[in-house]
Amino acid sequence: MLQLTVQVWRPRLWRPNKAHRLMTAMKRRLTISFLIGALSSLWCGAILTRNHQGAADFQWCIRLAQHLLSKQPPYDTPMEQYPPPAALLGLPFVAVRGEIAGALFFGISSGLLAFGLTRDGYTRLLIFLAYPYWAAMVTAQWSPLIAASAFFWWLMPVVLIKPPIALPVALTHLSRRGIIACAALLALSFAITPSWFWQWPHQLGEYRHFIPLLVFPGMLILLALLRLRDNDARLLLLAAAFPQRWFYDAFILWLIPKSRREIVASVGASWLVGLWRWSHPPLSFAQVGRWSVVGFYLPMLVITLLRRGPARPSLALRSKS
């Protein structure tokens, strides 16, 4: 008896290949980073405009760039404390209104940091909730860009612009290409202003600061030596050993927490300082340092000491890239 076999056609389900998944993840990262950069730029611009600050702290870089273009001496006031390499970053903004320039600078810095943070997922974006980030926004500070330099070698030359804050990040995230980029920018700055390296140190006499390790109870941070093999512990120690000026400088410490639990705990502790600062303005830089140690450094110390094994980003909301 003849039997006929009928093959039923079934549509083949399309499954995205690895390249497609990577492209989708990249588009998602870019979109999120752009939104964070745009929102932070708008918010920063609104604050600068309301407070009539111009470009705030970033104005000093624009001022250096203007002096460079007009061939004026870079240091005609003791308040100018940035080294001349900062002028190269200020050049694109010399013709831009101050508030817009500061807002653009802060927004671009935040967007770059967001893009770097999403390399291993989206949980680490929670660090934007830390009080030092919002303190940095008020005066268009450099700490978000310095934090972003931990992810991109071509941002490492920022260490030539903000050495006390950027050196801890640079020394714990060294790369050959980053060192070459620093050397190239340094050579360019010497070619433009050969004598700046001998002039700049004289400007630092007006720099008011504190060193976390030397502010009570900052000596406790030395307990991080127990985890010296951990790169985050080294970052904590280095940051505590360099001079700082205000709460925003500590934002680089949020490169340390990786899991959601670590980030939420450190962010919560930071806002205890933020809320106290608004109701009780600090009366000295030593007081700023003490609050920074208690609210920022000691929580990071606890995080590094309680970890088991190397730090890894949280797998929650992990990118499929």
C-alpha positions in Angstrom: 0.0 0.0 0.0 1.4 3.3 -1.0 1.8 5.8 1.8 2.3 9.5 1.2 4.2 11.6 3.6 3.1 15.2 3.9 5.7 17.6 5.2 4.1 20.6 6.9 5.9 23.8 6.3 6.5 25.8 9.4 7.8 29.4 9.3 11.3 29.6 10.7 11.5 32.0 13.6 14.1 34.8 13.1 16.7 35.0 15.8 19.0 38.0 16.0 22.6 37.1 15.6 25.4 38.4 17.9 26.2 41.4 15.7 22.6 42.5 15.7 22.4 42.2 19.5 25.6 44.2 19.9 24.3 46.9 17.6 21.0 47.1 19.5 22.8 47.3 22.8 25.1 50.1 21.5 22.1 52.1 20.2 20.5 51.7 23.7 23.6 52.9 25.4 24.0 55.8 23.1 20.4 56.9 23.6 20.6 56.6 27.4 23.9 58.5 27.5 22.6 61.2 25.2 19.5 61.7 27.4 21.5 61.9 30.6 23.9 64.4 28.9 21.1 66.5 27.6 19.1 66.6 30.9 22.2 67.4 32.9 23.2 70.1 30.5 19.7 71.7 30.7 19.7 71.5 34.5 23.2 72.9 34.9 22.4 75.7 32.4 19.3 76.6 34.4 21.3 76.7 37.7 24.1 78.8 36.1 21.6 81.2 34.6 19.6 81.6 37.8 22.8 82.2 39.9 24.3 84.6 37.3 27.5 82.5 37.3 28.5 82.6 33.7 30.4 79.3 33.0 31.3 79.1 36.7 34.4 77.1 37.3 34.7 76.3 33.6 35.0 80.0 32.9 38.7 79.9 34.0 39.5 77.5 31.1 37.7 79.8 28.6 39.6 82.7 30.1 42.9 80.9 29.5 41.9 80.2 25.9 41.0 83.8 25.3 44.4 84.9 26.6 46.0 82.3 24.4 44.3 83.6 21.3 45.1 87.2 22.2 48.7 86.3 23.1 48.3 87.6 26.6 50.2 86.2 29.7 48.1 83.3 31.1 48.5 84.3 34.7 47.6 88.0 35.3 45.5 87.1 38.5 46.2 84.8 41.4 42.8 83.3 41.0 43.8 81.6 37.7 45.0 78.2 38.9 44.5 76.0 35.9 47.6 74.9 33.9 47.7 76.1 30.3 46.6 72.7 28.8 43.2 73.6 30.1 43.1 76.4 27.5 43.0 73.8 24.7 39.7 72.5 26.0 38.4 76.0 26.4 39.1 77.0 22.8 35.8 75.6 21.3 33.8 77.7 23.8 35.4 81.1 23.6 32.6 82.5 21.4 29.8 80.9 23.4 27.8 82.6 26.1 29.1 81.6 29.5 26.1 79.8 30.9 25.7 77.8 27.6 29.4 76.9 27.6 29.3 75.7 31.2 26.1 73.7 30.6 27.5 72.1 27.4 30.7 71.1 29.1 28.9 69.5 32.0 26.4 67.8 29.8 29.1 66.3 27.5 31.1 65.2 30.6 28.0 63.5 32.0 27.1 61.8 28.7 30.6 60.4 28.3 30.5 59.1 31.9 27.1 57.5 31.3 28.3 55.8 28.2 31.3 54.4 30.1 29.2 53.2 33.0 26.8 51.2 30.8 29.6 49.1 29.4 28.7 46.4 31.9 25.0 47.1 32.4 22.8 50.0 33.6 23.0 49.6 37.4 26.0 51.8 37.8 24.0 54.8 36.4 22.7 55.1 39.9 25.9 56.9 40.8 24.4 60.0 39.2 22.2 60.3 42.3 25.2 60.8 44.6 25.3 64.2 46.3 28.9 65.2 45.0 27.6 64.9 41.4 24.8 67.5 42.1 27.3 69.6 43.9 29.5 69.5 40.8 26.6 70.5 38.6 26.0 73.8 40.5 29.4 75.2 39.3 30.1 73.1 36.2 32.9 71.1 37.7 35.3 68.6 36.2 34.7 65.6 38.4 32.2 63.8 36.0 34.7 64.1 33.1 37.5 62.9 35.4 35.4 59.9 36.3 34.7 59.2 32.6 38.5 59.1 32.0 38.5 55.8 33.8 36.7 54.3 30.8 38.3 56.1 27.8 42.1 56.3 27.3 41.7 59.4 25.2 40.3 61.3 28.2 43.3 60.6 30.4 45.0 63.9 29.4 42.5 65.5 31.8 45.1 64.7 34.5 47.1 67.6 33.1 44.2 70.0 33.7 43.1 68.8 37.2 46.1 66.9 38.6 45.0 66.6 42.3 41.6 65.1 41.4 42.5 63.2 38.2 45.8 61.6 39.3 44.1 58.9 41.5 41.9 57.9 38.6 44.8 58.0 36.1 47.2 56.0 38.3 44.6 53.2 38.9 43.5 53.1 35.2 46.8 53.4 33.3 47.0 52.4 29.7 49.8 52.8 27.1 47.6 54.8 24.8 46.5 57.1 27.6 50.1 57.8 28.5 50.9 58.6 24.9 47.8 61.0 24.7 49.0 62.8 27.9 52.5 63.1 26.4 51.1 64.5 23.2 49.0 67.1 24.9 51.9 68.1 27.2 54.2 68.5 24.2 51.6 70.7 22.5 51.1 72.9 25.5 54.9 73.4 25.8 55.0 74.3 22.1 52.3 76.9 22.5 53.4 78.3 26.0 57.0 77.1 26.7 57.3 78.7 30.1 54.0 77.6 31.6 55.4 74.8 33.8 57.6 77.2 35.7 54.9 79.9 36.0 51.9 77.7 37.1 53.2 76.5 40.5 53.4 80.1 41.7 49.6 80.3 41.2 48.9 77.5 43.7 49.5 79.7 46.8 45.9 80.8 46.7 44.6 77.3 46.5 42.5 76.5 49.6 42.2 72.8 50.3 42.1 69.9 52.6 43.7 66.5 52.5 41.3 63.7 53.6 43.9 61.6 55.2 45.0 64.5 57.4 41.5 65.4 58.6 40.1 63.6 61.6 39.0 60.7 61.3 40.7 60.4 57.9 43.5 58.2 59.2 41.0 55.4 59.3 41.1 55.3 55.5 44.6 53.7 55.9 42.7 50.5 56.7 42.2 50.2 53.0 45.9 49.0 52.9 44.4 45.6 54.0 42.9 45.3 50.6 45.8 46.9 48.6 45.4 44.3 45.8 42.0 45.7 45.1 42.2 48.5 42.5 39.3 50.2 44.2 41.2 50.3 47.5 44.1 51.9 45.8 41.9 54.5 44.3 40.4 55.3 47.7 43.9 55.7 49.3 45.2 57.8 46.5 42.1 60.1 46.5 42.5 60.5 50.2 46.2 61.5 49.9 45.7 64.4 47.4 44.4 67.9 48.1 40.7 68.6 47.5 38.6 71.7 47.8 34.9 71.0 48.0 32.4 68.1 48.1 32.2 67.8 44.3 35.9 66.5 44.2 34.9 63.3 45.9 32.6 62.2 43.0 35.5 60.1 41.6 35.0 57.8 44.6 31.8 56.5 43.0 34.0 54.5 40.6 34.4 52.2 43.6 30.9 50.8 44.2 29.8 48.2 41.6 26.7 46.5 42.8 23.3 48.0 43.4 23.6 47.5 47.1 27.0 49.3 47.3 25.8 52.2 45.2 22.6 52.7 47.0 24.3 52.6 50.4 27.0 55.1 49.4 24.6 57.4 47.7 22.4 57.4 50.8 25.4 58.3 53.0 26.4 61.1 50.7 23.0 62.8 51.0 23.3 62.9 54.8 26.2 65.2 54.1 24.3 67.1 51.4 21.3 67.8 53.6 23.4 68.7 56.6 25.5 71.1 54.4 22.4 73.0 53.3 21.2 73.6 56.8 24.6 74.0 58.4 27.1 75.7 55.9 30.7 74.6 56.6 32.8 77.3 58.3 36.2 76.1 57.1 37.9 73.7 54.6 38.8 71.5 57.5 35.1 71.1 58.2 34.4 70.3 54.6 37.1 67.7 54.8 35.7 66.1 58.0 32.2 65.8 56.5 33.6 64.4 53.3 35.6 61.8 55.2 32.6 60.7 57.3 30.0 60.8 54.5 32.0 59.8 51.4 35.4 58.2 52.3 34.4 56.0 55.3 31.4 54.4 53.5 33.7 53.6 50.5 36.2 52.1 53.0 33.5 49.8 54.4 32.5 48.8 50.9 36.1 47.8 50.0 36.7 45.9 53.3 33.4 44.0 53.2 33.8 42.7 49.7 34.6 39.1 49.0 36.7 38.6 46.0 37.3 41.2 43.2 34.7 43.9 42.6 32.3 43.2 39.7 29.5 45.2 38.3 26.0 44.1 39.2 24.3 41.7 36.8 21.0 43.4 37.5 19.7 45.1 34.3 22.9 43.9 32.6 23.4 45.0 29.0 23.4 42.1 26.5 26.4 43.6 24.8 
